Amino acid sequence: MRFQYKICYPEDLLVPQGEAENSDGRRFVAKDGGKLIVFGQNNALDETLSDRFEDTVSRLAGASGAATYKVIKPNWFVASGQNEQTIFYTKTLLGHQQFKSFELTYNKSTSGVYKPVIGRIVSCFADLAR
């Protein structure tokens, strides 16, 4: 793996889909349509964490949604929110000129399944290059 990070996920819910061809991440899919994507990216354009935050939230929320929770610290951010049908939770770490991120998206009707999962994923998501 090009980007050194670790993430935990519930194996009884999310099924790994294999590593990306360029070794930047992995996708996990649930039978109910939930998705967990974890990936790394070099900060080749010297983007600020705030810029990355705005881009990520805008993409995940779409035109009809918004972030309802957000925290930005010097080396990381988290955000959650929703659009018409989907809830999202994302976290990005910045270190060594690399972004390491995960994005969890799921249907509003399955929020009872995913709310407890978020804490587990967040608590073990880590940059191993530090």
matplotlib code that plots the C-alpha trace (Angstrom):
import matplotlib.pyplot as plt

x = [0.0, 1.4, -0.3, 0.2, -3.0, -5.2, -8.9, -11.3, -14.7, -17.4, -16.8, -20.4, -21.6, -19.1, -17.4, -14.0, -13.9, -10.1, -7.4, -7.5, -5.2, -3.0, -2.8, -4.3, -7.3, -10.0, -13.8, -16.2, -19.8, -22.8, -25.8, -28.0, -26.1, -23.8, -20.3, -17.0, -14.2, -10.7, -7.9, -4.7, -3.6, -0.4, -0.9, 0.8, -1.0, -0.2, -3.9, -4.8, -6.9, -9.7, -9.7, -9.9, -12.7, -14.8, -14.3, -15.1, -18.3, -19.5, -19.0, -20.6, -23.5, -24.3, -26.6, -29.4, -27.5, -25.4, -22.9, -24.6, -21.5, -17.9, -14.6, -11.4, -8.1, -4.6, -4.0, -7.4, -11.1, -14.4, -17.8, -21.1, -24.3, -26.9, -28.6, -32.0, -31.4, -27.9, -26.1, -22.3, -19.5, -15.9, -12.6, -9.3, -5.8, -3.0, 0.6, 3.8, 2.2, -0.5, -4.2, -5.6, -9.4, -12.4, -15.9, -18.9, -22.2, -25.5, -29.2, -31.2, -33.4, -30.4, -29.0, -29.7, -27.3, -24.5, -24.5, -22.8, -20.3, -19.0, -17.4, -15.5, -14.2, -13.2, -11.4, -9.1, -8.5, -4.8, -1.9, 0.8, 3.5, 3.7]
y = [0.0, 3.4, 5.3, 4.0, 4.1, 1.6, 1.3, -1.1, -2.0, -4.5, -7.5, -8.7, -5.5, -4.2, -6.5, -5.4, -5.0, -5.2, -2.6, 0.1, -0.5, 2.4, 1.2, 4.4, 2.9, 0.4, 0.3, -1.7, -2.3, -3.4, -5.4, -2.4, 0.0, 1.5, 2.3, 2.9, 4.3, 4.7, 6.3, 8.3, 11.2, 13.2, 16.9, 17.8, 21.1, 22.1, 22.3, 23.5, 21.3, 23.9, 23.7, 19.9, 20.1, 22.5, 20.3, 17.1, 18.4, 20.0, 16.8, 14.5, 16.9, 17.7, 20.6, 19.5, 18.7, 20.2, 19.3, 19.2, 18.5, 19.6, 20.0, 21.2, 20.9, 21.6, 18.1, 16.6, 17.3, 15.4, 16.2, 14.6, 15.6, 14.5, 15.2, 14.1, 10.3, 9.8, 10.4, 10.8, 10.8, 11.6, 12.1, 13.3, 13.3, 15.5, 14.6, 14.3, 16.1, 13.4, 13.3, 10.1, 9.9, 7.7, 8.4, 6.4, 6.9, 5.1, 5.5, 7.5, 4.4, 2.4, 5.1, 2.8, 0.3, 2.7, 5.2, 2.7, 1.7, 5.3, 5.4, 2.2, 3.3, 6.8, 5.3, 3.1, 5.2, 6.2, 7.5, 4.8, 7.0, 9.3]
z = [0.0, -1.1, 1.8, 5.2, 7.2, 9.1, 9.4, 11.2, 9.8, 10.7, 8.6, 9.0, 7.4, 4.9, 2.3, 1.0, -2.8, -3.3, -3.4, -6.0, -9.0, -8.1, -4.5, -3.1, -1.3, -0.9, -1.2, 1.1, 0.2, 2.3, 1.0, 2.0, -0.2, 2.4, 1.3, 3.0, 0.9, 2.4, 0.4, 0.4, -1.8, -2.2, -1.6, -4.8, -5.2, -1.6, -0.8, 2.7, 5.0, 4.9, 1.1, 1.2, 3.8, 1.7, -1.4, 0.4, 2.1, -1.1, -3.0, -0.4, 0.4, -3.2, -4.2, -1.9, 1.3, 4.0, 6.7, 10.1, 12.1, 11.4, 13.3, 11.7, 13.6, 12.4, 11.1, 10.6, 10.0, 10.4, 8.9, 8.8, 7.1, 4.6, 1.3, 0.2, 0.6, 2.0, 5.3, 5.2, 7.7, 6.7, 8.3, 6.7, 8.2, 6.9, 7.4, 5.5, 2.5, 2.2, 2.8, 4.2, 4.3, 4.8, 3.6, 4.9, 3.1, 3.8, 3.2, 5.8, 6.5, 7.7, 10.1, 13.1, 11.7, 10.9, 13.8, 16.2, 13.4, 13.0, 16.4, 15.8, 12.4, 13.7, 16.8, 14.8, 11.6, 11.9, 9.9, 10.3, 8.7, 11.8]

ax = plt.figure().add_subplot(projection="3d")
ax.plot(x, y, z, "-o")
ax.set_aspect("equal")
plt.show()
